Amino acid sequence: MWYLSLIIVASILLIGAWTRWIRLEQLSTAWLGLVALFMVGVPWLRRRFSAGSPIAVSPLAWLFVAVAVFGLVSFAVSVHRGATLQELLKLMGLLGMFLFALTSAGSEDRLHTLSWVLFGASVVAMAGCILLYVLSPRVATGPIASLAHALVVRDAGGRLCAFFSYPNALAGFLILPLCIGVGMFAFGRRGLERLLGLAGTVVLMSALVLTGSRGGMIVAAGVLLMLPVAGWLCRCVSNRQMAHVAVAYGVVAVMVAVSIAVPVSRTRVWKPLVQRFVAVVQEVSQGQATTGGSLGGRLQMFRDLGPYLRAYPVLGSGLGTYSSVYMKFRSQLFFATDPHSLLVKSLAEGGILGFLLELSMIAVLLWLGFRAARLSSNKALTIAVVVGIAGTLIHSCFDIDSMFYVFGVVPAILLGSCAGLTMQAGASFWVLGRPVRRAASPVPGAKHVKISRPRSRKGVPTTGLVVLGLAAVVFALATSAEACFVAGLRRAPASMSAWSLPREFTVAQGLNPLDARYPLQAAASARSIARVVPATLAVTYRDQAKESYQRAISLDPLNPAVQIQYAQFLYEVGDRGAVEVFRQLTTLDPIDPGTWTSLAHAHIVFNHNPALAEQAIDQARRLDPTYYDIANVTGQIALDKGDVGAAEAAFRQSVKSNPSQQIGWSGLVEVQRETGVQGKLVAALFDASVNAQDGSAFAAELRRLAPVAQWTSPAAGTSVVPGGTVALAWNVTGIASSLEYQTIYAAPAKGDWILVADGLKPSARSLTWQVPAAIPSGPCRLLVYLRAPKLMAGSDRGWASTAFSSPVQVEQ
């Protein structure tokens, strides 16, 4: 019991501990299942295959065997065997937890104890997270802020997402402990048990509401309504217990009404939740559910299942490979590495055969759960557990993140306990042993018949032990590889500054040569180092990066996320192979206009073939006529033809639609160089330096052509009052000789700009400003314009550059 309780608690805590390293969290928890499998499997092999123990395997046991065989076949046909190996190890861990619960917790008391452990751990965790959720906006520093940041208690939208970093996943997890809490309050036999059940249910319901999950709220409400109905239909809930259920739901309804009546909770919790439900109704009623970022994208993933299943109908693409293949079949630009649906995941990765096996397994296990409820003395409390598991499975069909291992761990343990309960009650489950019967004493006159001693099966237990040993070795190698990979990621910044690749990436590839993520990250590190080292060393790092990219593609050949990085690398280093890789990408991700515009860029740069580039651009236009990079390619083609006016118009359209993109600004700067107008070039360089995602190169060139200002005073956080004074100081670098005069403005957060000084001499570098009495309170920034009309002749402005100061705080 203590070991199963440890697994439940650890599976919850490891989510928070390894949120950033989710695969390591999965393997860490699966190790507990492997140990459990050894604790059950080794004694079972020795006992069942010894002399005098003939066996007959039950249907569920054959189902386990079929799943194991299918897992091996799926590994053989997988499009990315590294991902499939991870899934097989997770399934083996779940099998160990299930069998250990079956043999060690197969009684009603132990089932209820495990339910108590899950419920208690969830309540304690959620109570602490709700406290952090409430305090985190008010406490910016200290241990509370650090813990809230580490557990990610709230997302960017203000929704509770503790441990999971994802509100909908947290809501799905809370369904099962919520049902257990209601069951304890309504069906508990002691007053203290009922009181604790009620208090815990209040905490969990509060956490569920704070997640703001529409699907979680709907499923939780449906499951809680289904609980008494299912109990009554199975004759597990008496009329007296139904009254307790009504009281429990009445208490919850009163608490909800009270929280709605309180202005703070109504404004911060219930109003945003209602708005989310209204948004869903509007999307569906207006026919926009196919383009939304969340609801529409998930509905579209169900629609895209058709072509996916036609490509991999029987065996699927391999367990865990959805993210590698999905983009080839998607019909909307919605990217997700997880299908968010157990149904979609099972059909896509396992095909029809895998789906039928999984459906059969779930049906048999739930049947065993309901049978255990019928055999329990406290039937109602047991069925609350089973209904909670069923509710979690229902929620998983349309809104779940399957990467979180706790969603498999908890049902495996509880259903294993239910199966053990049925076996203890006399129903056969795993093995039907038929020991040889012997007469107590010979009957007088009876003919003596010699009964041969059954032969022992020495080879079978040896084979079983070898299989378990091999599984442990694979587990150890995979976990060690993942640990090395995580260590390499943490050490990568320091290694880059030292111009060396993290050795951990190489070790990880040696321990697990099937996972494409390891060589892909090694390639990314080598590529980053090649950008900063001297040219003599850059060639070596580029060769290492190219070799690693090719290794990653050989392991995961259908994943566009891998191919695009390799193609961008080849384009960056001037390798003509980029054309072929981009062309391959158009088959792996055909609906992304960026794939086609990238191919067009490659045709222009390497093939010098505008006709092929135009064909690619036409396809991009058909997919999205407003895509910004279409204008970049159009501008480049026009520039190659010598049409500077058309090129300038195209690049300006590009940077207007997407101001942060680098290539549009680079094209516009190149156009201004072709015009030969110095003022236009300076204006383009300044705009690029402040708008582009990485404007450092533009800023460096700007300093070689024009004056550039930088504020030295006031310092950040300076407080001023209306009527007071503040010292202003700035430096001017670059070509200061072209500066003719300067203008300074104050830009408060609210209201119009205020002129501080105009016509300042070019040599002026400081000023004392008297703050106006009418200036609005709040943050305020100073802005200096470096005026150079002669330099900027031919452009649409008379200033060469501007600079903002750090904000000062205007007090009342």
N, C-alpha and C positions, 0 to 999 in steps of 0.2 A: 504493500500500500504506500509506504513512504517513497518508494522509487517512482511509482506512477504519479504521486502528488508532486514529486520533484520535476517530472517531465512537464506536467501541466503548468506549474509556476514558471519553469525555465522557458517554456515556449512563449509565454506572455512577456517575460522580462527581456528575452533576447531580441524581441522586436525592437524595443527601445534602444537596446545596446548596439545593435548592428543595423540600424535603419539605413545607413549609408552603404553598408557592405552586405546586401541582402542575401547573396549566395553563400557567404560565410555563415550568416545566421541560419540558413536552411541546413547546411551541412553540420553545424554545431548541434542543432537539435536532433537531426537525423542520427547522429552518433549515439544519442541516448537510446534511440530505437534499435540500433544495431547491437548495443550491449544487451538490451532486453531480448533480442532475437537469439543471442548466444545463451542467455540464461534459460530460455525455454527450449531452444532447438537441440542443444547438446544432450541434456538428460532425456529428451523425448526420443532422439535417435538411438541412444543406448538402450532405452527401455522397450521401444516398440519393435525394434528389429533384432531383439535377442531371441533365443530359443524359447518356444512355448508361447509366443505372442503373435499369432496370426492377426492380420489387420484387414479391414475393409474401409476404404476411404469414402467419406461422405460427399454429397454433391457440392457443398461449399468448398471443401478441400480441393475437389477437382476444378472448381472455379478459380481458386488461388493458383493452381498449377497452370491453368489456361492463361491467366493474366501474366504469370511469370514467363511463359513461352512467348506470349505476344510481346512482352517487353523486349525480349532478346531479338525477335523478328523486327520490331520497330527500330531497335538500335542498328540492325543490319541495313535497313532501307532508309535510314534517316538522312536528311539533307544536311544536318549538322550534328554529328555524333557527340560532340562535346556537350551540347545542350541536352541531348537525350540521355547521356550518362548521368547528368545531374538529376534528371527526373527519375531515373531508375533507382538511384541511391536514395532519393526522398521516399519513393514507394517502398523500398526495402525497410527504411526506418519506420514507416507507418505500419508495415506488416509486423515488425517486431513489437511495436507498442500494442497493437491489437492482440497478438497472441499472448503477450505477457499479461495484459489485462484479463484475457479469457481464463488463463490458468491461475492467476493470483488474486483477481478481484471478482470472481464469479459468484457473488452473493449480493443479496439486497442491501445489507448494511454497508458493504464496501462500495456498491454503486452509489448509494446516497452520500457516503463519505467523500467520494471523488467529486460528486456534484457540489458538495459543500466547499471543497477546496477550490474548484473552478469559480464558484459564486463568490467566495470570500476574497480570492485573489483579484478578481475583476472589480469588486466593490472597493477594495483598498486602493487599487491602482487608479480607478476612476475618481474616487474621492480626492486623492492627492492631485490628480490632473485638473479637476474642476477648480480646486483651490489655486493652483498655479495659473489656470486660465483667467480667474478673476483678478489675481494680483499682478500678473505680468504687465498689463498696460500701465499700472501705477508704479511699478518698481523697475527702473531702468538698469540698475547695477546690483551687484551682490550675488549671493548663492541662489536666490529665488529666480533672478533673471537668467543666470547661467543654466539652472536646471530646466527652466521653461524653454530655453533655446535648445538644449540638448534633446529634450523629449519632443520638441516641435509641437507644443500644446495647441497652437492655433496656426491656421494657414493664412495666406495673404488676404483672404476674404473674411477673416475673423471667425471661422468655424473651428470647433474643437476637433483636433485630429491627432491627439496624443498617441505616442508609441508608433502608430502606423504612418504618420505624416500624410494621411489621406483620409478625409472625413468619412467617405462612403465605406471604406474598408472597416473603420472603427465601428460604424453603425451595423454592418453585417456581423461583426464579432459579438456585439452586445445582445443580439437576439437570443442566443442560447442561455446565457446567464440571466437574462430577464425572465425567461420562462421558468428557470429553476427558482428564481426568487418568488415569482407568483405562486409556484407550486409549494414552496416552503411555507409561505404565509397562509395559503388557502388549505393545504392538505397536511401541514405539520401536526405532530401529535403532542407537542409541548408548547407552552405559552412563550418561552424564550425563543424557540425556533421560529415561531410565527412573527414575533416582534422583530427579530433580526432579518427575517425574510422581507418584511415590510420596509424596514429602513434601507436595506440594500437595494430593493426594487426602486425606491425613490431616487437613490443615487444614480442607478443605471439608467432610469428613465430620463433623468435630468441630463446625463451625458448624451443620450441618444438625441434628445431635442437640440442640444448645443451643436451636434454634428451638422444639423441642417440637411440631412440626407433624405431626399424625398422617397427613394426606394426603400431605405431602411425604415422610415416611419410607416409606410404602407404595409410592408411585410410584417413588421413587428405588431401592428394593429391587427392584421389578419391572423397571425399566428396566435396571438393572445385570445382572439375570439374563437379560433379553431380549437384551442386547448380544451375547454369544457365540452365542446361538441364531440371531439374525438374521444375524450374520456367517457362521455355518456354512451356513445355508440359502441365502444368496446366494453361497456359495463365495468369501467374502472373508477367512475366517479359517482358517488351516492348523491341523493337529493340534499342531504345535509352539507356535503362538500360543495355542491353547486351553489348553495347559499353563501359559503365562504368565498367562493370565486366572485360572486356578485358584490360582496362587501369589498374585496380587494380592488375590483375595477371601480367601484364607487369612490374609494379613497384616492385612486389615481386621478379620476375625473375631477374630484374636488381640488386636488393639488394643481391640476392643469388650469382650472378656472381661476384659482387664486393667483397663479403666476401670470395669467393673462390680465387680471385686474391690476397688478402692480405695474406702474408706468415704466419702470426701468426694464423689467423682463419683457414687457409687451413691445417696447421699442427696439430693444437690442436682440431679442431672440425670436419672438413669434412673428413680428412684422416681416423680417427678412425671410423667414420660412414660408409664410403665406405668399410672398412675392415670388419665391422660387416655384411654388406650385402653380401660381397664375401664369408664370412664364411658360411652363410646360403646356398648359391648356392653350395658350396663344400660339405656340409653335405648331401644335398638332392641328388646331382649328384653321390656321392660315396656311397649312401645307408647307411649313418651313422645317419640319422635323428631319429632313434629310441633309440639312446644311449646318445645323447647330454644332457647336464645339464639343458638347457633352452628350446630350440626349440624342441629337440627330446622328452624331458619329457612331454611337453604339447601335442605333437602329440600322445604320448603314452596314455595320459589320455583320449583322444577321443577313442582310441582303447579299453581301459579298461572299457569304458562305457557299452559295450555289456554285459559282465558277471554281472556287477553291476545292470544293468536294468533287467536282467533275475532274479536276486534275489529279487528285489523290483520293480515289473513291473507296478503296477497300482497306488499306493499311495506313492511310494518312501520310503526312510529310515527316512523321517522326515526333515522338514525345518531346515537348519543349521547344519546337521549332517554329511556332506561329510567327514570331517576330522576324524570322528569316525569310518567310515566303509571302506574308500577307500583302505587302505593297505591290506585288505583281498582279494581284486580283482586286485591289481596292478600286472603287469607282468614285470616291470623293477624297479630297485632300485632307484626310483625317489620319494622323499617324498615332499608333499606339503599339507598344511592345508587348502588351498583354490584352487578350481578347475581352476581359472584363465579364466573361460569361463561361460558366462551366460547360454549358451545352455547346457553344461555339468552339471552345478549346478541345473538347472531347472529339467532336466530329472532324475538326480540321487536322488535329495532330494524330488522332488514332484511326480516322476513317470510320466506315460503317462497322467494321469488326470491333475496333476498339471501343466505339460508342456502345455497342450491344453488350460487350463484356462489362464495361463500367456501369451501365444501366442495370444489368443483372446483379452485379455486386451490391450496388446501392439498394436495390429492391429486396434482396435476401437479408441484408444487414438490418434494414428498417423493419422487415417482417420479424426478425429475431428480437428487435427492440420492443415491438408491440407484444410479442409473445412473452417477453420477460415481464412486461407490465401486467399481463394477465396472471402470471405466476407469482407476482409479488404480494406480500401481505398489505403493503401500502401502495395499492395499484395506482392511485391518482398521482402520487409524487413521482413514481417511475415514468408514467406516461408524460408528465411535464418535461422530463429530460428528453424523451424520444421526440415529442412534438417540437421542442426547441431545436433539435438536430435537423428535423424535417424542415423547419422554417429557415435555418441557415442554408440548407441545400436549395430551397426555393429562391432565396435571395441570391444565391450564387449563380443562378441561371441567367440573370440579367445585370447584376451589379456586384462584382467582387473582384478583388485583386488576388489572383491565385498565387502570386509570388510569396505571399505571407504563409509560412508553413504552419502557423498555429491553427489555420482553418482546417487542416487535415489532421493535426495531432489530437485535438480535443475530441472530435467525433470518433476517431479510431479508438481512443481509450474508453470512452463511455459505451460505445457499441460493443467493444470487446468484453466489457464487464457485463453487458446485457446478454451477450451470447454465452458467457460463462454461467450466468444465472440460469439460463434455460438448460444448460448441460448438467448443472448441479441438481436441477429438478427432474432429471431423468431423460431429457430429450437429447439424442445423440447429435453431436455437432462436428467434431473433427475426425474422430476415429471410432470405429465400432470394433472393439477388441473381443475376440472369441477365444478365451483360454480353453485348453483341452480339459474336458471333464473326466474324472477318474472315479471309479466306484469306491465307496468307503471300505467294503469287504466283499470277497467273492461270494456269489449266491451258490448254495449247495446244489450240485448237479449241473450247474451251468458250464458250458464249454468255454474253456479259457481262450481268449483271443488276445494276441499280442498287439499292443498298440505302439506303433512306431513313434519315436520321439521326433517332434518337428525339427527341421533343420534351421539353424540360425543363418541369418543373412548378413554375413560379415562384410560383404562388399558394399552393401547399401549404407550402413552408418559411416563407413570410411569415406564413401563418395560425398555423403551429406556434410561431413566435417570438412572435407576438402573445399566444397562449395562455400561453406561459411568462412573458411580461412581466406579464400580468394576474395570474397566480398569484403572482408576486413582490410585486406591489402589495398583493394581498389579505393575503399573509403579513406584509408590513411593517405594514399597518394593524392586523391582529389582534394581532401581537406588541406593537406600540406601545400599543394599548389595554390589553392585559393588564399591561404594565409600569406604565402610568399608574394602573391600578386597584390594583396592589400598593403603589405609592407612596402612593396615597390612604389605603389601609388603615393604613399605617405612620404617616401624619400625622394620622389621624382624632382620636386623643386630644388632641393639641395644638390642633387646629382647634375641637374642641368647647369647650375651655376659653376659646377666643377668640370663641366664638359665630359661627363661620363654617363653611360647608360646604367640604370639600376640593375644590379646583378640578379635581383629577385625575379625580374621578368624572364630571364634565361632559365633560372632554376624552375620557375613555374611551368615553363614549356617542357622542360625535361620530365617533370613529375606527371604532368597531364598534357600529352601532346595532341589531344583531340579538341581542345577548346580554342576557338578562334580569337577570343578576347585577349589572350596573352600575347601572341605575336602582333595583334593590332595595336595594343598599347605600346609595345616595344617599338613599333614603327613610328607611332606618333611622337614618342620621346626622341628617337633618333632624328626625326624630321625637325623637331623644335631646336635640337642642339645644332643641327646643320645650318640653321639660320643665323646663329650668333658666333660660330667659330670662324677662324681664318679660312680663306678659300682653299688652302692646302689640305686642311682637315675636313672641310665640308664634303668633299667627294667621298671620303670613307663613310661618313655618317649617312650620306644619301644612299650609298650602296646597301648599307645595313637596313635602312628604312625600306628600300625597294624589295629586298629579300624577305623582310618580315611581312610586308603587305601581301606579297605573293603567297606566302605561307598561310596567312589568314584567309585569303580568298580560296585557296585549295581546301581549307577546312569548312568554310561556310560560303560556298560559291553563289548562292541565290540571294544573299542578303545585300540589298542596295546600300545599306548604311556602311558596309565594309568597302564596297566597290567605289562609292563616291569619294571616300577619303583617298583611295589609291589613285583615282583619276585626277583629283585636285593636286595631289603630290606630283604626278607626272607633268601636269600642266605647269605647275610652279617651277619645276626644274628644267622645263623645255624639252621633255621627252615626247617624241611623236606617238608613242604608245598610248598617250592620253586619248587620241581619237578613237581607237578601238575600244578602250574601256568605257568611254562615254557612249559609244554606240551600243555596247552591251547593256549599259544602264537603261537605255530606252526600251529594252525588252523586259528588264526586271522591275522598272517603275515607270510604266508608259504614260501615266496621267499627270505626272509632275512637269509643269512647263519649264521649271528650272533645269531638268535633265536635258530637254531639247535645246534650250538657249546655251547651256554649257557645251553641247555638241557643236552648236553653231560657232561659238568662240574658238573651239579647237580646230574647226575647218578653216577659219580665217587665219589663225596663227600658224598652223602647221602645214595645211594643204594649200593655203592662199587661194581658196576656191569659194568665191562669193555665192555661186549658184547652189552648192551644197548647203551653205549657211542659210540661204533664203528658204530652202526646203525645210530645214529644221525650224526656222522661225515661223513658217506658215503653220507647222504642227503646233508650236507653242501658242500661236494666236488662236487656233481652234480650241485649245484647252482653256486659255485665260487671256482674253485680248488686253487686259489691263496689267499684265505681269510686267514689273519694272524692267527686267533684264532684256525684254524684247527691244526696248528703246536703246539699250546699250549696244546690242548687236547691230541694230539699224544705224546708229551713230558711227560705229566702227566701219561698217561697210561704206557709208557715205564719206567718211574721212579717207579711206583707202582710194576712193574714186576722185578725191580732191574737192568734194562739195562741202566746204567748211560750214556754210550756213545751215545746211540740212543736218550736218553732224552736231553743230551746237544746239540746234532746236531739239534733237533727239536726246542728247545727254542732259539738257536742262529738264526735259520731261521726266527723265529717269530719276534725277536727284530730287525732283519735286514730289514724285510718288513714293520714294524711299530715301529720305535724307541721310540715313546712317550708312548706306552701302558704299563700299570703297571704289568699286570699279566704275561707277557712274562719275564720281568726282575725278578719278584719274583720267577718264575720257574727256571730261570738260576742260581740265587743265591742259591736256594735250592739244585740244582744239585751240585754246587761247594762245598756246605757243605758236601754232601754225599761223594765227592771225598776225602775230608780231606786234600786237598792241599791248604795251607794258601794263597799262592800267587795268585792262581786262584780266590779264594773267594774275596780277596781284589780288584783284577782287576774288577770282576763282580760288586761289590758294588760301586766302583767309577763310572763305566760306567752307572750303573743304577741311581746314584745320579744326574748325569748331563744330562741324556736323558729322564728319565721317567717324566710323567706329574706331579707327586708329588714325588720328590726324597728325601723328608725330612727323612723318615724312613731309607732309604738306607744310607744317609749321617750320621745319628746318629750312625748306626752300624759301618760304616767305621771309625769314630773317635775312636771307642773302639778297633780297630785292627791295625790302621796305622796312620802315620802323615798326617795332613791336613793343608794346607796353606790358609792364608787370607791376602789380600793386605790392607795396611793402607795409603800408599802414592805411587804414586801421587793421588791427589783428582780428581774427575771428572771435566772435563772442563779445566784442566791445559793446558796452551799453552807453547810450546817449539819451539826453532829455531835450525836449523842445526848448529852444533858447540857449542851449549850451553850445560848446565848441568841440570840434574833433579835428585832430591833425591828419591830413592826407599826404601820402608820399607814394611815389611810383618811380620806376626805372624805365628807361627806353633803350632797347637793344636793336640790333640790325642796322640798317642804313638810316641812321638818325639825321644825316645831312639833308635828306629829302623832306623832312618834317617842316611845315610852315607855321602852324599854330595848333593849339589844343583846346578841346571843349570837355567839360566835366558835368555830368548829370548825377542826380540822386534818384534811384529807382525803388520807391517803397513797394511793399507787397500789394498794397491797396492804393488806388488813386493814380493820378498822372505823375509823370516824371517831373522833377524839379531841376531847373538849371542852376548849377553851382557856380560855374565860371565859364566864360567864353573868350576866345581870342588870346589865350595864354601864350606867352612866348615859347618858341621851340626849346629853349634851355630850361624852362620851369620844370621842377621835379617835386615840388611840395606846395602845400596850401593849407591854411587854417579855415575850416568851414564852420560858420555859425548855423546851427540847426534851426530851421524855421519853426515858428510857434504853431503853425497849422499843419505840420507834417503828421500823417497818420501813425499810430502806434503799431509796433510789430517789426519784423525784419526789414532791413533796407540795405541796398547795395549801391556802391558808387561805380560809375561808368566813365571811362576816359576815351575820347575819340582823338586819334592822331590824324590831323588834317594835312593832306598833301595833294592839293588840287592839280599841280603840275604833273606829279607822278601818275595821278589817276586819270589823266586826260584820255578821253575815248571810252571811259567806263561810265556807268550810271551812278557813280558816287564820288564824293570829294574827299573821303577819308580812306586811309590805307588800312587801318586796323583799329580794333577796340579791345578793351579789357575790363572785366568786372572784378570788383574787390570782393573780399570775404564779407558776409552779411554782418551788419551791426544791428543791435536790438534797440529800437526806439521805445523808451519807457514812457508811461503816462506822466 
